[in-house]
Amino acid sequence: MHRLKHTPLHTSQSSQSLQPLAGKKNSTPAMYWFKNLTRFTSPIKHHTKFTPTLFTLQHIHHFTTTTTTTGGGDTVAPSTSGLGPTTKTEKPRVVVLGSGWAGCRLMKGIDTTLYDIVCVSPRNHMVFTPLLASTCVGTLEFRSVAEPIGRIQPAISHEPGSFFFLANCKGVDAKKREVHCQAITDGLQTVAPWDFKISYDKLVIASGAEASTFGINGVKEHAIFLREVHHAQEIRRKLLLNLMLSDVPGVSDEEKRRLLHCVVVGGGPTGVEFSGELSDFIMKDVRQRYSHVKDYIHVTLIEANDILSSFDDRLRIYATNQLIKSGVRLVRGTVKDVQPKYIVLSDGTEVPYGLLVWSTGVGPSSFVRDIDLPKAPGGRIGIDEWLRVPSAPDIFAIGDCSGYLESTGKATLPALAQVAEREGKYLAELLNKIGKAGGGYANSGGDMELGPAFVYKHLGSMATVGSYKALVDLRQSKEAKGLSIVGFTSWFIWRSAYLTRVVSWRNRFYVAVNWLTTLVFGRDISRI
């Protein structure tokens, strides 16, 4: 077993922050780290006296901790070597990069009697993205769309060999079977980030994608994306701030119109649903609670082509008419430049805004672009029909970060939640099959018969356009024939379907209560 080392912190601020955590006045930082490490790896409950056993020692030997010091000798951050290779006395380790639809569905389906699971992600929850737009205007609360990973896969909370690490993955070494990670620290009062490594038997890359900006100047600096809970929080705070500022004496009419002009770029499902939610918010809440400025607020949706291009033509026309009826202005054009207070379209038109939401699709993240693995068309990680990376043994890729290699003859699947979820479910079943056959360890399942390849069948698309109206398109493709309906019935189907797809009963209850509360009392417009 490696020795555990730690140099005491010398700064007064760090010492003060450690004292309440240590539990005893005279406890040293080194004792604090050791107590927490043993508690972290022990299967015994916290209130029970800790007694080292062979079971706990087999897992604690993976961790070795050193310290990083500045030139003056002050400790600035711990540097942890991480998790070493597994032994035959331990379960094989599956490392999952990401906590999105694909990664969480995979972890939910993994048999934890066969594998230890280690998840690495910059967030400790999964976001139910279809309902994220509703949180921006107070229809739903943020907790209703966030599912903690520990609830999706409880093993990472109590199994000695399973962990969740709040970190970013910086690289993958396929030869050494290691992932290189960097811990995430928040704020100026915490320790500096440090690097660590994790050895894997099976690696699943489910790191998702990032919003596409197409290299347009100013998008990252001034626009808000709608992909994470913190994006929705930022939109909600800025929207309510602009409403309140525009009501303060001294603001000109021109400035009021700018502050209360909400511009949405991108006419896909996310952009349309957010525009619909925003128009509902304006018509049902703003006109009652901000009556002094109700005539100044309006919404503009900018799209280069047709909105909801993947839907049936009849549904697109209905959505267009419904949005216009709700007060949303539709503009066909492309954005050329983004400035702090206005955007410039390709024809030179300047459009002032107080809130700019960017929803133009996704592309490969910088991590995916830089990783040394074969790429599919479009820059995603290349996979075969069984979701494996052919040139890297025991590495799989699922979700928005992956795409079929040209050699497979298959087209890259769309970046949809149902695609990612289906891939995660399939891969969990495949890994369980491999593990039961004794192929869970590194280099042990190469010649195994994997069974049927992954096949994706599209179940249809849905989108709400506000005013208790929605679209439901149940065709398998744009060219195929099938059922497509609109109106209040579609809205009821949309809500029912998503309520049943929310991950846990806890969040289903939250969502149902939020919807009922909004219906009876209106939206919560507190700026918290």
Disulfide bonds with the S-S distance in Angstrom:
none
